[in-house]
Amino acid sequence: MTPLSLLLAFLAFYPVVTGAAWMVGGVLFRVLEGRPDPATPPGGWPGVTVLVPAYNEEQVIARCVTALRALAYGGDLEILILNDGSADGTVAVARAAAGDDPRVTVLDDGVNLGKADRLNDGMRRARHDLVLVTDADTHLHPDAVRHLTTRILRSPRYAAVAGSPRVTNRGGVIPTLQMLEAASLIGLMRRTHALAGRVGTVAGVLGLFRRDAVLAVGGYDPRMATEDIELTWRLLEAGHLTGFAPHALVGMQVPGTLRSIWAQRTRWARGQGEVLRTHARTVVRPRHWALWPIALEALLSYVWVLTMLVATTWGVLHWITHPGDTRFRWMLAWGVGIAVVAVLQIALAIVVERRLDPRLPYACFLLPLYPLAYWSLNALAALTSQTRGLLRGPRKKRVTWDLPRTPS
């Protein structure tokens, strides 16, 4: 086969192979794991410290604190609200929401360190070995901590377990599309990776960590655009396992405008590029072979996006200049085939997730927009920002908070 033929074969079959792998992995996880029973462990529930970094969160922090106080957890809880030099009323609102609950402490030193450094400070302050990290615009399900703890206690090799995010600001087109993404892409992918104990991202929206493991690898890197992904990779490189607890639910706000989602996706894309560049030499070493599928998947996804954009542009221009050529029709047929795979993936995800999110099927009314508009947005973000991250690596200065909040 010629190099061009190989490239076209990669373009045609990569999304089919990965989609099939995630679907099989999602079903296997459902069959093998079932519904976990967060039964009390033999020695009782261990203590957990909850870290909530906050910067200008006046409009959302009260709901987060209220949900944390309502957690149904039988062990000792320490809740630290880590104010990062907010210029609004975040501290006052958080303290009002905490009331006289002795478990909640609002820490305010008036300094803006950045999210990564603020979390590192929280890790060092934590009284307990198990540390839960969540965002200030979230609200946890009452049983979330028990599900996360049950999962991480399965083996001392587990250094982190990811929770399962759910979109709360529903109703708009963009948030609804993110409901589909959370189920069909993030949910199935994490279930597949969890089968091998190699979940590639324990996101900051909800994750439970072993404090000593995090501090041993250096904590969060403040230069990284996606400090949570980079920390997860370092934990895996250190020989730890990472897991996924699908029943550990957390409600979260998602961007609702094109401007805000573009800012989020370009940051994520740049962060993925920075992680690949930073860890390339380490991951390729034979002793890190278990990380190869995750790294290869991230790299090939980027290559596929570039190839797809080039092929689509060429196909449209070729059709304009050669309207009788049938190759453009074959490209359209290929596009339809990819869309069918996406629909099947979403349908399977709904079956797997239906008990966790009964309203998810209603999001399918916007299904035609998902592969057309949403994929295009992510592809452009990868083209512009992931390329920059791959070529330049992380910035020399620390990353600042960049996402505005709206009332939930």
Sine and cosine of phi, psi and omega as CSV:
sin_phi,cos_phi,sin_psi,cos_psi,sin_omega,cos_omega
0.00,0.00,0.58,-0.81,0.03,-1.00
-0.98,0.22,0.35,-0.94,0.06,-1.00
-0.83,0.56,-0.59,0.81,0.01,-1.00
-0.91,0.41,-0.64,0.76,0.02,-1.00
-0.90,0.43,-0.65,0.76,0.04,-1.00
-0.90,0.45,-0.64,0.77,0.00,-1.00
-0.90,0.43,-0.67,0.74,0.01,-1.00
-0.93,0.38,-0.60,0.80,0.04,-1.00
-0.90,0.43,-0.67,0.74,0.07,-1.00
-0.87,0.50,-0.70,0.72,0.00,-1.00
-0.87,0.49,-0.64,0.77,-0.08,-1.00
-0.98,0.20,-0.62,0.79,-0.19,-0.98
-0.97,-0.23,-0.31,0.95,-0.04,-1.00
-0.84,0.54,-0.78,0.63,0.01,-1.00
-0.91,0.42,-0.47,0.88,0.03,-1.00
-0.94,0.35,-0.71,0.71,-0.02,-1.00
-0.91,0.41,-0.73,0.68,-0.01,-1.00
-0.91,0.41,-0.66,0.75,0.04,-1.00
-0.87,0.49,-0.68,0.73,0.03,-1.00
-0.90,0.43,-0.65,0.76,0.00,-1.00
-0.89,0.45,-0.68,0.73,0.00,-1.00
-0.92,0.39,-0.60,0.80,0.02,-1.00
-0.92,0.39,-0.70,0.71,0.04,-1.00
-0.90,0.45,-0.69,0.73,0.01,-1.00
-0.89,0.46,-0.64,0.77,0.02,-1.00
-0.90,0.44,-0.65,0.76,0.02,-1.00
-0.93,0.36,-0.69,0.73,0.01,-1.00
-0.88,0.48,-0.67,0.74,0.02,-1.00
-0.88,0.47,-0.68,0.73,0.01,-1.00
-0.88,0.47,-0.67,0.74,-0.03,-1.00
-0.94,0.33,-0.72,0.69,-0.09,-1.00
-0.97,0.24,-0.60,0.80,-0.07,-1.00
-1.00,0.00,-0.59,0.81,-0.04,-1.00
0.88,0.48,-0.49,-0.87,0.07,-1.00
-0.99,-0.15,0.92,-0.39,-0.04,-1.00
-0.92,0.40,0.60,-0.80,0.04,-1.00
-0.98,-0.20,0.95,-0.33,-0.02,-1.00
-0.97,0.26,0.89,0.45,0.00,-1.00
-0.96,0.29,0.46,-0.89,0.00,-1.00
-0.88,0.47,0.82,-0.57,0.02,-1.00
-0.91,0.42,0.33,-0.94,-0.08,-1.00
-0.79,0.62,-0.64,0.77,-0.03,-1.00
-1.00,-0.05,0.20,0.98,-0.08,-1.00
1.00,0.06,0.21,-0.98,-0.02,-1.00
-0.95,0.31,0.78,-0.62,0.00,-1.00
-0.96,0.29,0.35,-0.94,0.05,-1.00
-0.92,0.38,0.55,-0.83,0.00,-1.00
-0.72,-0.69,0.73,-0.68,0.14,-0.99
-0.99,-0.17,0.74,-0.67,0.02,-1.00
-0.96,-0.28,0.81,-0.58,0.03,-1.00
-0.95,-0.32,0.79,-0.62,0.04,-1.00
-0.80,-0.60,1.00,-0.08,0.08,-1.00
-0.94,0.35,0.65,-0.76,-0.11,-0.99
-0.63,-0.78,0.76,-0.65,0.07,-1.00
-0.64,-0.77,0.93,-0.38,-0.02,-1.00
0.80,0.60,0.81,0.59,-0.06,-1.00
-0.94,-0.33,0.44,0.90,-0.08,-1.00
-0.80,0.59,-0.59,0.81,-0.11,-0.99
-0.99,0.16,-0.27,0.96,-0.12,-0.99
-0.80,-0.60,-0.26,0.96,-0.17,-0.99
-0.92,0.40,-0.52,0.85,-0.05,-1.00
-0.88,0.47,-0.69,0.72,-0.01,-1.00
-0.90,0.43,-0.61,0.79,0.02,-1.00
-0.89,0.45,-0.75,0.66,-0.03,-1.00
-0.90,0.43,-0.65,0.76,0.01,-1.00
-0.88,0.48,-0.67,0.74,0.02,-1.00
-0.91,0.41,-0.62,0.78,0.02,-1.00
-0.91,0.42,-0.62,0.79,0.02,-1.00
-0.92,0.38,-0.39,0.92,-0.04,-1.00
-1.00,-0.06,0.11,0.99,-0.02,-1.00
-0.87,0.49,0.69,-0.73,0.03,-1.00
-1.00,-0.04,0.98,0.20,-0.04,-1.00
-0.80,-0.61,0.72,-0.69,-0.09,-1.00
-1.00,0.07,-0.15,0.99,-0.02,-1.00
-0.99,-0.13,-0.01,-1.00,0.00,-1.00
-0.95,0.30,0.78,-0.63,0.03,-1.00
-0.91,-0.41,0.75,-0.66,0.15,-0.99
-0.88,-0.47,0.85,-0.52,-0.07,-1.00
-0.91,-0.42,0.90,-0.43,-0.02,-1.00
-0.92,-0.38,0.91,-0.42,0.11,-0.99
-1.00,0.00,0.91,-0.42,-0.13,-0.99
-0.98,-0.17,1.00,0.05,0.02,-1.00
-0.93,0.36,0.74,-0.68,-0.08,-1.00
-0.92,-0.38,0.84,0.54,0.06,-1.00
0.94,0.34,0.60,0.80,-0.01,-1.00
-0.87,0.50,0.55,-0.83,0.02,-1.00
-0.99,-0.15,0.01,1.00,-0.02,-1.00
-0.93,-0.37,-0.40,-0.92,-0.05,-1.00
-1.00,-0.05,0.47,0.88,-0.04,-1.00
-0.81,0.58,-0.73,0.68,-0.07,-1.00
-0.90,0.44,-0.72,0.69,-0.03,-1.00
-0.90,0.43,-0.67,0.74,0.00,-1.00
-0.92,0.40,-0.67,0.74,0.00,-1.00
-0.90,0.44,-0.67,0.74,0.00,-1.00
-0.93,0.37,-0.58,0.82,0.05,-1.00
-0.91,0.41,-0.65,0.76,0.01,-1.00
-0.93,0.37,-0.53,0.85,0.01,-1.00
-0.95,0.31,-0.49,0.87,0.00,-1.00
0.86,0.51,-0.71,-0.71,0.01,-1.00
-0.98,-0.22,0.36,0.93,0.00,-1.00
-0.93,0.36,0.91,-0.43,-0.06,-1.00
-0.93,0.36,-0.25,0.97,-0.01,-1.00
-0.97,0.24,-0.35,0.94,-0.13,-0.99
-0.98,-0.20,0.78,-0.62,0.08,-1.00
-0.79,-0.61,0.80,-0.61,0.06,-1.00
-0.98,-0.18,0.93,-0.37,-0.04,-1.00
-1.00,-0.10,0.81,-0.59,-0.04,-1.00
-0.60,-0.80,0.96,-0.28,0.05,-1.00
-0.96,-0.27,0.07,1.00,0.05,-1.00
0.96,0.27,0.13,0.99,-0.07,-1.00
-0.94,-0.33,0.62,-0.78,0.08,-1.00
-0.99,-0.16,0.98,-0.21,-0.01,-1.00
-1.00,-0.03,-0.46,0.89,-0.20,-0.98
0.97,-0.22,0.41,-0.91,-0.12,-0.99
-0.88,0.48,-0.72,0.69,-0.07,-1.00
-0.89,0.46,-0.76,0.65,-0.01,-1.00
-0.91,0.40,-0.55,0.83,0.03,-1.00
-0.91,0.41,-0.65,0.76,0.05,-1.00
-0.92,0.39,-0.62,0.79,0.05,-1.00
-0.88,0.47,-0.65,0.76,0.05,-1.00
-0.89,0.45,-0.65,0.76,0.04,-1.00
-0.90,0.44,-0.63,0.78,0.05,-1.00
-0.87,0.50,-0.66,0.75,-0.01,-1.00
-0.94,0.35,-0.52,0.85,-0.01,-1.00
-0.98,0.19,-0.39,0.92,-0.14,-0.99
-0.84,0.54,0.67,-0.74,0.02,-1.00
-0.99,0.13,-0.38,0.93,-0.12,-0.99
-0.94,-0.35,0.40,-0.92,0.00,-1.00
-0.96,0.28,-0.50,0.86,0.05,-1.00
-1.00,-0.05,0.82,-0.57,-0.07,-1.00
-0.81,-0.58,0.84,-0.55,0.03,-1.00
-0.99,-0.15,0.74,-0.67,0.03,-1.00
-0.92,-0.40,0.75,-0.66,0.06,-1.00
-0.55,-0.84,0.27,-0.96,-0.02,-1.00
-1.00,0.00,0.30,-0.95,-0.07,-1.00
-0.97,0.24,-0.27,0.96,0.00,-1.00
-0.98,-0.18,0.41,0.91,-0.02,-1.00
-0.93,-0.38,0.22,-0.98,0.24,-0.97
-0.60,-0.80,0.81,-0.58,-0.10,-1.00
-0.99,0.13,0.56,-0.83,0.17,-0.98
-0.91,0.41,0.59,-0.81,-0.04,-1.00
-0.80,0.59,-0.53,0.85,-0.04,-1.00
-1.00,-0.08,0.07,1.00,-0.13,-0.99
-0.86,0.51,-0.71,0.70,-0.06,-1.00
-0.91,0.42,-0.61,0.80,0.01,-1.00
-0.91,0.42,-0.64,0.77,0.03,-1.00
-0.91,0.42,-0.67,0.74,0.02,-1.00
-0.91,0.42,-0.69,0.72,-0.02,-1.00
-0.91,0.41,-0.67,0.74,0.04,-1.00
-0.84,0.55,-0.66,0.75,-0.04,-1.00
-0.94,0.34,-0.70,0.71,-0.09,-1.00
-0.95,0.30,-0.41,0.91,0.00,-1.00
-0.98,0.19,-0.07,1.00,0.01,-1.00
-0.89,0.46,-0.54,0.84,-0.03,-1.00
-0.42,-0.91,0.62,-0.78,0.07,-1.00
-0.92,0.40,-0.21,0.98,0.02,-1.00
-0.97,0.25,-0.32,0.95,0.03,-1.00
-0.96,0.29,0.86,-0.52,0.04,-1.00
-0.98,-0.20,-0.32,0.95,-0.04,-1.00
-0.35,-0.94,0.52,-0.85,0.05,-1.00
-0.71,-0.71,0.76,-0.65,-0.01,-1.00
-1.00,0.03,0.59,-0.81,0.10,-0.99
-1.00,0.01,-0.09,-1.00,-0.10,-0.99
-0.87,-0.49,0.97,-0.25,-0.06,-1.00
-0.98,0.22,0.52,-0.85,0.05,-1.00
-0.73,-0.69,0.72,-0.70,-0.01,-1.00
-0.94,0.33,0.78,-0.63,-0.01,-1.00
-0.97,-0.26,-0.56,0.83,-0.01,-1.00
-1.00,0.08,0.93,0.38,-0.07,-1.00
-1.00,0.09,0.29,-0.96,0.05,-1.00
0.82,-0.57,-0.59,0.81,0.03,-1.00
-1.00,0.04,0.25,-0.97,-0.02,-1.00
-0.91,0.42,-0.75,0.67,-0.07,-1.00
-0.91,0.41,-0.72,0.69,0.08,-1.00
-0.88,0.48,-0.59,0.81,0.01,-1.00
-0.90,0.43,-0.64,0.77,0.05,-1.00
-0.89,0.45,-0.54,0.84,0.03,-1.00
-0.96,0.29,-0.40,0.92,0.15,-0.99
-0.89,0.46,-0.69,0.72,0.02,-1.00
-0.91,0.42,-0.64,0.77,0.00,-1.00
-0.90,0.43,-0.70,0.72,-0.03,-1.00
-0.87,0.49,-0.57,0.82,-0.03,-1.00
-0.99,0.10,-0.77,0.63,-0.17,-0.98
-0.99,0.14,-0.45,0.89,-0.03,-1.00
-0.95,-0.30,-0.89,0.45,-0.07,-1.00
-0.90,0.43,-0.73,0.68,-0.04,-1.00
-0.88,0.47,-0.77,0.63,-0.03,-1.00
-0.93,0.37,-0.61,0.79,0.00,-1.00
-0.90,0.43,-0.71,0.71,-0.01,-1.00
-0.92,0.39,-0.60,0.80,0.06,-1.00
-0.88,0.47,-0.66,0.75,0.00,-1.00
-0.90,0.44,-0.74,0.68,0.00,-1.00
-0.92,0.40,-0.53,0.85,-0.03,-1.00
-0.92,0.40,-0.42,0.91,0.03,-1.00
-0.87,0.50,-0.51,0.86,0.02,-1.00
-0.98,-0.20,0.06,1.00,-0.04,-1.00
0.94,0.35,0.51,0.86,-0.06,-1.00
-0.74,-0.67,0.86,0.51,0.08,-1.00
-0.95,0.30,0.84,-0.54,-0.16,-0.99
-0.97,0.23,-0.28,0.96,0.00,-1.00
-0.64,-0.77,0.92,-0.40,0.21,-0.98
-0.99,-0.17,1.00,-0.09,-0.22,-0.98
-0.96,0.29,0.41,-0.91,-0.01,-1.00
-0.93,0.37,-0.26,0.97,0.01,-1.00
-0.91,0.41,-0.56,0.83,0.11,-0.99
-0.19,-0.98,0.89,-0.45,0.05,-1.00
-0.41,-0.91,0.58,-0.81,0.05,-1.00
-0.94,-0.34,0.78,-0.63,-0.10,-1.00
-0.83,-0.56,0.44,-0.90,0.24,-0.97
-1.00,0.05,0.88,-0.47,-0.10,-0.99
-0.82,0.57,-0.73,0.69,-0.06,-1.00
-0.89,0.45,-0.60,0.80,0.01,-1.00
-0.91,0.41,-0.67,0.74,0.00,-1.00
-0.90,0.43,-0.73,0.69,-0.02,-1.00
-0.92,0.39,-0.53,0.85,-0.02,-1.00
-0.91,0.41,-0.52,0.85,0.00,-1.00
-1.00,-0.07,0.07,1.00,0.08,-1.00
0.97,-0.22,0.02,1.00,0.02,-1.00
0.95,0.31,-0.29,-0.96,0.00,-1.00
-0.97,0.26,0.60,-0.80,0.03,-1.00
-1.00,-0.06,0.91,-0.41,-0.07,-1.00
-0.94,0.35,-0.17,0.98,0.02,-1.00
-0.99,0.10,-0.29,0.96,-0.14,-0.99
-0.99,0.11,0.66,-0.75,0.04,-1.00
-0.92,0.38,-0.53,0.85,0.06,-1.00
-0.83,-0.55,0.99,0.15,-0.09,-1.00
-0.91,0.42,-0.42,0.91,-0.01,-1.00
-0.95,0.30,-0.65,0.76,0.04,-1.00
-0.89,0.45,-0.71,0.70,-0.06,-1.00
-0.90,0.44,-0.65,0.76,0.05,-1.00
-0.90,0.44,-0.66,0.75,0.01,-1.00
-0.86,0.51,-0.69,0.73,0.01,-1.00
-0.90,0.44,-0.63,0.77,0.01,-1.00
-0.92,0.39,-0.58,0.82,0.07,-1.00
-0.90,0.43,-0.66,0.75,0.02,-1.00
-0.92,0.39,-0.65,0.76,0.03,-1.00
-0.90,0.43,-0.47,0.88,0.03,-1.00
-0.98,0.20,-0.01,1.00,0.05,-1.00
0.99,-0.13,0.08,1.00,0.01,-1.00
-0.99,0.13,0.26,-0.97,0.12,-0.99
-0.97,-0.25,0.44,-0.90,0.11,-0.99
-0.77,-0.64,0.62,-0.78,-0.09,-1.00
-0.81,-0.58,-0.10,-1.00,-0.03,-1.00
-0.62,-0.79,0.76,-0.65,0.04,-1.00
-0.89,-0.45,1.00,-0.06,-0.10,-0.99
-0.90,0.44,-0.39,0.92,-0.01,-1.00
-1.00,0.02,-0.02,1.00,0.10,-1.00
-1.00,0.08,1.00,0.10,-0.16,-0.99
-1.00,0.09,0.60,-0.80,0.09,-1.00
-0.63,-0.78,0.82,-0.58,0.09,-1.00
-0.98,0.19,0.65,-0.76,-0.04,-1.00
-0.61,-0.79,0.46,-0.89,0.16,-0.99
-0.99,0.13,0.58,-0.81,0.10,-1.00
-0.81,-0.58,0.36,-0.93,0.03,-1.00
-0.84,0.54,0.65,-0.76,-0.03,-1.00
-0.91,-0.41,-0.01,1.00,0.01,-1.00
-0.81,-0.59,0.33,-0.94,0.02,-1.00
-0.88,0.48,-0.63,0.78,-0.03,-1.00
-0.90,0.44,-0.71,0.70,-0.06,-1.00
-0.95,0.32,-0.61,0.79,0.00,-1.00
-0.96,0.29,-0.52,0.86,0.07,-1.00
-0.91,0.42,-0.65,0.76,0.04,-1.00
-0.89,0.46,-0.66,0.75,0.00,-1.00
-0.92,0.40,-0.74,0.67,-0.09,-1.00
-0.94,0.35,-0.56,0.83,0.06,-1.00
-0.93,0.36,-0.56,0.83,0.07,-1.00
-0.92,0.39,-0.69,0.72,0.04,-1.00
-0.88,0.47,-0.69,0.72,-0.04,-1.00
-0.91,0.42,-0.69,0.72,0.04,-1.00
-0.88,0.47,-0.67,0.74,0.01,-1.00
-0.87,0.50,-0.65,0.76,0.02,-1.00
-0.90,0.44,-0.65,0.76,0.06,-1.00
-0.90,0.44,-0.66,0.75,0.02,-1.00
-0.90,0.44,-0.66,0.76,0.01,-1.00
-0.90,0.43,-0.70,0.72,0.01,-1.00
-0.88,0.48,-0.70,0.72,-0.01,-1.00
-0.92,0.40,-0.70,0.72,-0.07,-1.00
-0.92,0.40,-0.59,0.81,-0.13,-0.99
-0.97,-0.26,0.07,1.00,-0.09,-1.00
-0.84,0.54,-0.76,0.65,-0.07,-1.00
-0.93,0.37,-0.50,0.87,0.01,-1.00
-0.97,0.23,-0.70,0.72,-0.09,-1.00
-0.91,0.42,-0.56,0.83,-0.07,-1.00
-0.95,0.31,-0.20,0.98,0.00,-1.00
-0.92,0.40,0.63,-0.77,-0.07,-1.00
-0.81,0.59,-0.56,0.83,-0.06,-1.00
-0.94,0.33,-0.21,0.98,0.04,-1.00
-0.97,-0.26,0.49,0.87,-0.07,-1.00
-0.86,0.51,-0.49,0.87,-0.02,-1.00
-0.91,0.42,-0.34,0.94,0.03,-1.00
-1.00,0.02,-0.18,0.98,-0.07,-1.00
-0.85,0.53,-0.69,0.72,0.01,-1.00
-0.86,0.51,-0.64,0.77,-0.01,-1.00
-0.92,0.38,-0.73,0.68,-0.01,-1.00
-0.91,0.42,-0.66,0.75,-0.01,-1.00
-0.92,0.40,-0.64,0.77,0.03,-1.00
-0.88,0.47,-0.69,0.73,0.01,-1.00
-0.90,0.43,-0.68,0.74,-0.02,-1.00
-0.94,0.34,-0.71,0.70,-0.03,-1.00
-0.92,0.39,-0.54,0.84,0.07,-1.00
-0.88,0.47,-0.65,0.76,0.03,-1.00
-0.91,0.40,-0.71,0.71,0.02,-1.00
-0.88,0.48,-0.64,0.77,0.00,-1.00
-0.90,0.43,-0.65,0.76,0.02,-1.00
-0.87,0.49,-0.73,0.69,0.01,-1.00
-0.88,0.47,-0.69,0.72,0.00,-1.00
-0.90,0.44,-0.66,0.75,-0.01,-1.00
-0.90,0.44,-0.68,0.74,0.00,-1.00
-0.91,0.41,-0.66,0.75,0.03,-1.00
-0.91,0.42,-0.72,0.70,-0.03,-1.00
-0.91,0.43,-0.64,0.77,0.01,-1.00
-0.91,0.41,-0.70,0.72,0.03,-1.00
-0.88,0.48,-0.71,0.70,0.02,-1.00
-0.89,0.46,-0.67,0.75,-0.03,-1.00
-0.89,0.46,-0.68,0.74,0.01,-1.00
-0.91,0.41,-0.72,0.70,0.00,-1.00
-0.90,0.44,-0.63,0.77,0.01,-1.00
-0.92,0.40,-0.61,0.80,0.02,-1.00
-0.92,0.40,-0.60,0.80,0.02,-1.00
-0.91,0.41,-0.67,0.75,-0.04,-1.00
-1.00,0.07,-0.38,0.93,0.01,-1.00
-0.73,-0.69,0.95,0.31,-0.11,-0.99
-0.88,0.47,-0.35,0.94,-0.02,-1.00
-1.00,0.01,-0.09,1.00,-0.03,-1.00
-0.96,0.29,0.75,-0.67,-0.07,-1.00
-0.99,0.13,-0.13,0.99,-0.05,-1.00
-0.90,0.43,-0.52,0.85,0.04,-1.00
-0.92,0.40,-0.59,0.81,0.05,-1.00
-0.90,0.43,-0.60,0.80,0.05,-1.00
-0.90,0.43,-0.59,0.81,0.05,-1.00
-0.91,0.41,-0.63,0.77,0.05,-1.00
-0.89,0.45,-0.66,0.75,0.03,-1.00
-0.89,0.45,-0.64,0.77,0.07,-1.00
-0.88,0.48,-0.69,0.73,0.03,-1.00
-0.87,0.50,-0.65,0.76,0.04,-1.00
-0.90,0.44,-0.65,0.76,0.02,-1.00
-0.89,0.46,-0.66,0.75,0.04,-1.00
-0.90,0.44,-0.64,0.77,0.03,-1.00
-0.89,0.45,-0.60,0.80,0.04,-1.00
-0.89,0.45,-0.67,0.74,0.05,-1.00
-0.87,0.49,-0.67,0.75,0.01,-1.00
-0.89,0.46,-0.65,0.76,0.02,-1.00
-0.90,0.44,-0.69,0.72,0.02,-1.00
-0.89,0.46,-0.64,0.77,0.01,-1.00
-0.90,0.44,-0.68,0.73,0.02,-1.00
-0.91,0.40,-0.66,0.75,0.00,-1.00
-0.88,0.48,-0.69,0.73,0.02,-1.00
-0.91,0.41,-0.64,0.77,0.01,-1.00
-0.88,0.48,-0.62,0.78,0.02,-1.00
-0.90,0.43,-0.64,0.77,0.04,-1.00
-0.89,0.46,-0.69,0.73,-0.03,-1.00
-0.94,0.35,-0.59,0.81,-0.14,-0.99
-0.99,-0.14,-0.03,1.00,-0.21,-0.98
-0.87,0.50,-0.54,0.84,0.02,-1.00
-0.96,0.27,-0.47,0.88,-0.01,-1.00
-0.99,0.13,-0.47,0.88,-0.03,-1.00
-0.57,-0.82,1.00,0.08,-0.05,-1.00
-0.88,0.48,-0.36,0.93,-0.03,-1.00
-1.00,0.05,-0.05,1.00,-0.05,-1.00
-0.85,0.52,-0.65,0.76,-0.01,-1.00
-0.84,0.54,-0.49,0.87,-0.01,-1.00
-0.91,0.41,-0.41,0.91,0.02,-1.00
-0.92,0.39,-0.31,0.95,-0.04,-1.00
-0.92,0.38,-0.23,0.97,0.08,-1.00
-0.89,0.46,-0.40,0.92,0.03,-1.00
-0.99,-0.17,0.25,0.97,-0.07,-1.00
-0.83,0.56,-0.63,0.77,0.00,-1.00
-0.86,0.51,-0.46,0.89,-0.01,-1.00
-0.98,0.19,-0.36,0.93,-0.14,-0.99
-0.89,0.45,-0.83,0.55,-0.01,-1.00
-0.96,0.29,-0.43,0.90,-0.08,-1.00
-0.99,0.16,-0.88,0.47,-0.10,-1.00
-0.99,0.11,-0.68,0.74,-0.14,-0.99
-0.95,0.31,-0.69,0.72,0.06,-1.00
-0.88,0.47,-0.63,0.78,-0.01,-1.00
-0.89,0.46,-0.66,0.75,0.02,-1.00
-0.88,0.47,-0.74,0.67,0.00,-1.00
-0.91,0.42,-0.58,0.81,0.02,-1.00
-0.91,0.41,-0.68,0.73,0.02,-1.00
-0.92,0.40,-0.59,0.81,0.05,-1.00
-0.90,0.44,-0.67,0.74,0.03,-1.00
-0.90,0.43,-0.66,0.75,-0.03,-1.00
-0.89,0.46,-0.69,0.72,-0.09,-1.00
-0.99,0.11,-0.67,0.75,-0.16,-0.99
-0.98,-0.22,-0.62,0.79,0.01,-1.00
-0.92,0.39,-0.59,0.81,0.07,-1.00
-0.86,0.51,-0.68,0.73,0.02,-1.00
-0.90,0.44,-0.67,0.74,0.02,-1.00
-0.91,0.42,-0.62,0.78,0.02,-1.00
-0.92,0.40,-0.64,0.77,-0.07,-1.00
-0.98,0.18,-0.62,0.78,-0.13,-0.99
-0.97,-0.23,-0.39,0.92,-0.07,-1.00
0.97,0.23,-0.18,-0.98,-0.04,-1.00
-0.93,0.38,0.44,-0.90,0.06,-1.00
-0.93,0.38,0.37,-0.93,0.03,-1.00
-0.98,0.21,-0.47,0.88,0.01,-1.00
-1.00,-0.10,0.37,-0.93,-0.03,-1.00
-0.93,0.37,0.46,-0.89,0.01,-1.00
-0.99,0.16,0.68,-0.74,-0.01,-1.00
-0.98,-0.20,0.25,-0.97,0.07,-1.00
-0.92,0.40,0.67,-0.74,-0.10,-1.00
-0.65,-0.76,0.06,1.00,-0.06,-1.00
-0.93,-0.37,0.86,-0.51,0.02,-1.00
-0.95,0.32,0.44,-0.90,0.03,-1.00
-0.95,-0.30,0.49,-0.87,0.12,-0.99
-0.77,-0.63,0.41,-0.91,-0.03,-1.00
-0.85,0.53,0.67,-0.74,0.00,-1.00
-1.00,-0.07,0.00,0.00,0.00,0.00
